[in-house]
Amino acid sequence: MEKTKHDPLESAVAQHAAAVLSIPVGGTLRHFKVRLMSLDEKCLWTETGVEQDMLLQQIVDCKTTVGMTFRLDQTKFIFTTVATQLGQESGLTGVPAGRLCLQRPALLKTVQRRIGYRVSVSPAADCTLRAWKISEEHRLEKKVNSACEIPLSLRDVSEGGLGFGIAPRDGKPYELPVKQRLRLAVKFEGQELVIEGRVRHYKTLPDMSLVVGVQFVQNLEDPAARQTMAAIQRVVTQLVRHEARWKKVAG
């Protein structure tokens, strides 16, 4: 039997993912936050603000082409479609007001979200990192034996991961395999954020020290994990500002 191809729109609807609806108004685009609610072969139902009903009814009546974007993991999906029905305003029994029906799009375009920029962490920045090697079974919230802590120095942070250096031991590189699971504790301005990571790659320098790249493991279905990732994003934003000020002073 041929394997069914994964449909990102179906996955987004199953999660009731947030999306942005873009409507052309007066030569410009107006953007509204919506939520993906249900999907069948012809129709995609979204939940919108009830206060937008007059505008939404207008685009339904005029068969206006609209745009929509949503995200899954680090990928943004974009499509255009036509609005066809509007909840109770169109006399649809059992459909709440503020529910907009769009034609199911025939084509989704993808845009990879840029999260690769790593901001350097200067010694003056109030940002530190501790990391421990953990097993696949270890629960992230549990503390780890001190023998598993990695003797590192934080180099940079991004929304998707971080980098650190490890000095050699007895003239030999520190042993840290790719795909090693890590418990990471990022502390910034007094707030500690605990997050799971995986070693993606490392490079051995001539002096036998290591430069290690780590990717955050993001469980977007866990509300607490989403809050942690949002906090990481705020840390990166503040570090970018700190880096810009430091470069301005140094220059």
C-alpha positions in Angstrom: 0.0 0.0 0.0 1.3 3.5 -0.9 2.2 5.6 2.1 -0.1 8.6 2.6 1.8 11.9 2.3 1.8 14.0 5.4 -0.4 17.1 5.1 0.8 20.0 7.3 -2.6 21.7 7.1 -4.3 18.7 8.6 -1.7 18.6 11.4 -2.2 22.3 12.1 -6.0 21.9 12.2 -5.7 18.9 14.6 -3.7 21.2 16.9 -6.2 24.1 16.4 -3.1 26.1 15.5 -3.0 29.9 15.4 -2.8 31.5 11.9 -2.9 35.0 10.4 -5.6 35.9 7.9 -4.6 38.7 5.4 -7.4 40.6 3.8 -6.9 43.3 1.0 -8.6 46.5 2.1 -8.3 49.8 0.3 -5.1 48.9 -1.5 -3.4 47.5 1.7 -3.5 44.3 3.6 -5.1 44.0 7.0 -4.0 41.1 9.2 -6.1 39.2 11.7 -5.3 36.5 14.1 -7.5 33.4 13.7 -7.5 29.8 14.8 -7.8 26.7 12.5 -10.8 24.7 13.7 -11.8 22.0 11.2 -11.1 20.7 7.7 -12.8 18.5 5.1 -12.2 17.9 1.4 -13.5 21.3 0.4 -13.7 23.6 3.4 -11.3 25.0 6.1 -13.2 26.5 9.0 -11.4 29.2 11.1 -12.4 31.0 14.3 -12.2 34.7 14.1 -13.1 37.7 16.2 -16.9 38.3 16.1 -16.2 42.1 15.8 -14.8 41.4 12.3 -18.0 40.0 11.0 -19.0 43.0 8.8 -15.6 42.9 7.0 -15.7 39.1 6.7 -19.2 39.1 5.3 -18.0 41.6 2.7 -15.1 39.4 1.5 -17.5 36.4 1.4 -20.0 38.3 -0.8 -17.3 39.6 -3.1 -15.5 36.3 -3.3 -12.3 38.1 -2.3 -9.0 36.2 -2.5 -7.3 36.3 0.9 -4.0 35.0 2.2 -3.2 32.9 5.2 -0.1 31.9 7.1 0.5 29.4 9.9 3.5 27.6 11.4 4.5 24.1 12.3 7.7 23.7 14.2 10.1 26.1 12.4 8.4 26.1 9.0 5.9 28.8 7.9 3.2 27.8 5.4 1.5 30.3 3.1 -1.5 29.9 0.9 -4.2 31.9 -0.9 -7.8 31.0 -1.1 -11.4 32.4 -1.2 -13.8 32.9 1.7 -17.1 31.2 1.1 -19.3 31.2 4.2 -19.6 33.0 7.5 -21.1 31.3 10.5 -24.5 32.4 11.8 -24.3 35.5 9.6 -25.0 33.2 6.6 -27.7 31.3 8.4 -25.6 28.2 9.0 -27.3 26.5 12.0 -24.9 25.0 14.5 -22.0 27.2 13.4 -21.0 29.9 15.8 -20.7 33.6 14.7 -17.1 34.5 14.0 -16.4 31.2 12.1 -15.2 31.8 8.6 -15.2 29.0 5.9 -12.4 29.1 3.3 -12.0 27.0 0.3 -9.4 24.3 1.1 -6.2 25.4 -0.7 -4.8 23.4 -3.5 -1.2 24.5 -2.8 0.8 25.4 0.3 4.1 27.2 0.0 6.7 26.8 2.7 9.1 29.4 4.1 11.8 28.1 6.5 11.8 30.3 9.6 15.1 32.0 10.1 16.2 31.1 13.6 19.9 30.4 12.8 21.3 33.7 13.9 23.4 33.1 17.0 24.1 36.1 19.2 27.5 36.1 20.9 27.4 36.1 24.7 30.0 38.5 26.0 31.5 38.2 29.5 29.6 41.5 30.4 26.2 40.0 29.5 24.3 38.6 32.5 23.8 35.2 30.9 25.3 31.9 32.0 24.8 28.2 31.1 25.0 24.9 33.0 24.6 21.6 31.1 24.4 18.0 32.2 24.5 14.8 30.1 21.3 12.8 30.8 19.9 9.5 29.7 16.9 9.1 27.4 14.7 8.1 30.3 15.7 11.0 32.6 12.9 13.5 33.4 14.0 17.0 32.6 12.7 18.5 35.8 14.8 16.2 38.0 18.2 17.3 39.0 21.3 15.5 37.8 24.4 14.1 39.6 27.2 16.6 39.6 29.5 14.1 37.8 27.3 14.5 34.7 27.8 18.3 34.5 29.8 19.5 31.5 32.7 21.9 32.2 31.8 24.5 29.6 31.9 28.1 28.6 28.9 29.6 26.8 29.7 31.1 23.4 26.4 32.0 21.7 22.6 31.5 21.8 19.8 31.5 19.2 16.1 30.7 19.3 16.9 27.2 18.1 19.9 26.3 20.1 23.2 27.4 21.6 27.0 26.9 21.3 29.6 26.4 24.0 33.3 25.5 24.3 34.9 22.8 26.4 38.6 22.9 27.4 40.6 19.7 27.0 41.2 17.2 29.8 44.8 15.9 30.2 45.6 17.1 26.7 42.6 15.2 25.2 39.2 16.4 23.9 36.3 16.1 26.2 34.1 13.2 25.2 30.6 14.3 24.1 29.0 12.3 21.3 26.6 13.7 18.7 22.9 13.2 19.6 23.8 13.2 23.3 20.7 14.4 25.3 21.4 17.3 27.6 19.6 19.1 30.4 20.3 22.8 29.9 19.9 25.6 32.5 20.1 29.0 30.9 20.3 31.8 33.5 19.7 35.4 32.4 19.2 38.4 34.6 18.3 36.2 37.6 15.8 34.0 35.8 16.7 30.3 35.1 15.2 28.5 32.2 15.5 24.7 32.0 15.3 23.1 28.5 16.2 19.9 26.8 18.9 19.9 24.1 20.7 17.6 21.7 24.3 17.8 20.6 24.1 18.4 16.8 27.8 18.7 16.0 31.2 19.6 17.5 34.6 20.6 16.2 37.9 19.8 17.7 40.3 22.7 17.7 44.1 22.4 17.4 44.5 22.8 21.2 42.1 19.8 21.7 39.3 22.0 23.0 35.8 21.5 21.6 33.3 23.9 20.1 29.8 22.3 20.5 26.6 23.1 18.7 23.3 22.2 20.6 19.8 22.2 19.3 16.9 22.8 21.6 14.2 20.1 21.8 10.9 21.8 21.4 7.7 20.1 22.4 5.1 22.5 21.0 2.2 20.5 22.4 3.3 21.2 26.0 2.2 24.7 27.2 5.1 24.9 29.7 7.6 24.1 27.0 6.0 26.8 24.7 6.4 29.3 27.6 10.1 28.3 28.0 10.7 28.7 24.3 9.0 32.1 24.4 11.3 33.1 27.3 14.3 31.9 25.3 13.3 34.1 22.4 13.1 37.1 24.8 16.6 36.3 26.1 17.9 36.2 22.5 16.3 39.6 21.8 17.8 41.2 24.9 21.2 39.7 24.0 21.0 41.1 20.5 20.4 44.5 21.9 23.3 44.0 24.4 25.6 43.0 21.5 24.6 46.0 19.5 25.4 48.3 22.4 28.7 46.6 23.1 29.8 46.9 19.4 28.8 50.6 19.4 30.9 51.2 22.5 33.8 49.1 21.2 33.7 50.8 17.8 
